[in-house]
Amino acid sequence: MTIALRAMTADDWQQWRPVRLAALADAPDAFGSRLVDWADAPESRWRTRLSIPGALDLVAYDGELAVGMASGVPGEGDDAELISMWVDPAARGRGVADALIDAVARWAVETGADVLELAVMPDNARARRTYARLGFTESAVAGDALPDGRHEVVMRRALPGPPESPRASRLVDVLAGLVRPGAHVLELGSGAGRDALALEAAGFRVDRTDGARSFVDELRADGHGARVLDVRTGVFGGPFDAVFATGLLRHVRRAELRGVLRRALVAVRPGGVLAVTVQRTDDALAADVVSAGWDDVVVRATSGDGPITITAHRTEDER
């Protein structure tokens, strides 16, 4: 098999459409969309799907036969997401998944991401083995809820790249305007550690944490202190001058979010700071920050479809 990958644009919607419909028909439980939702979709909807800002949409071909597809989309903070991943059953085990995922990983590095993330159904053992073989590890934080009460499994892969990205530097710059040089910062969801390096370059002392043991082991192997922390149930420690997180909170269920934000509040000194990024579609998080006891909540929107930055303070007399 000779695999060729073709990047799709909105003008290629007629090539994308049959592959996507085949994927939805073959694996109806593997995607958030359903075949019935897309079978009669108009041209405009297909064009919109292939017009996500900054995304990469790929179709894999063996000759002129489409045998797979995948997309990479910008995530929060320094994450990128792998979505719409599918390989035709007749082509599985022949390197198609490897080619698609490696291409999306290269794209993610070029965008400045340091982690490539995906969500997979908990009973899709074959896909989970494939992703594990290609460098993904399962996160301790649960994915989206499923109708039967289970949750998607979130898997993450560390990416090589420069120590700092524009997305990381923006939040670091915001934090630098709120706390003194040398401040002690608790980072939630350190991942491959790029944001922590940016924080240290700005003069902060950083406690690295992540819910995935594999990332913690990598950070320790690189000579950094790090610990496993499930933000939903773990002890944050402290007191810190600030709590910093890029993209992590989108993996926390709404019912658990206030508890996480409250743990962050308790972990900082009076006058301490919270600095997080969230997806633009989740700007209602500011209300949850207030309900958890934080004050001076400020929402900063970036241009275009970039993430939203939320900062807040713990009151000086908070106990």
HELIX and SHEET records of a PDB file:
HELIX    1   1 ALA A   10  ASP A   12  5                                   3    
HELIX    2   2 TRP A   13  ASP A   26  1                                  14    
HELIX    3   3 LEU A   35  TRP A   38  1                                   4    
HELIX    4   4 GLU A   43  ARG A   49  1                                   7    
HELIX    5   5 PRO A   89  ALA A   91  5                                   3    
HELIX    6   6 VAL A   96  GLU A  110  1                                  15    
HELIX    7   7 ALA A  125  ARG A  133  1                                   9    
HELIX    8   8 PRO A  166  ALA A  176  1                                  11    
HELIX    9   9 ARG A  194  ALA A  201  1                                   8    
HELIX   10  10 ARG A  213  ALA A  221  1                                   9    
HELIX   11  11 LEU A  248  HIS A  251  5                                   4    
HELIX   12  12 ARG A  254  ALA A  267  1                                  14    
HELIX   13  13 ARG A  280  ASP A  282  5                                   3    
HELIX   14  14 LEU A  285  SER A  291  1                                   7    
SHEET    1   A 7 ILE A   3  ALA A   7  0                                        
SHEET    2   A 7 LEU A  56  ASP A  62 -1                                        
SHEET    3   A 7 LEU A  65  PRO A  74 -1                                        
SHEET    4   A 7 ASP A  79  VAL A  87 -1                                        
SHEET    5   A 7 VAL A 115  VAL A 120  1                                        
SHEET    6   A 7 VAL A 153  ALA A 158 -1                                        
SHEET    7   A 7 THR A 137  GLU A 138 -1                                        
SHEET    1   B 7 ALA A 226  VAL A 228  0                                        
SHEET    2   B 7 ARG A 205  ASP A 210  1                                        
SHEET    3   B 7 HIS A 184  GLU A 187  1                                        
SHEET    4   B 7 PHE A 240  THR A 246  1                                        
SHEET    5   B 7 VAL A 268  VAL A 278  1                                        
SHEET    6   B 7 ILE A 308  HIS A 313 -1                                        
SHEET    7   B 7 ASP A 295  ALA A 301 -1                                        
END                                                                             
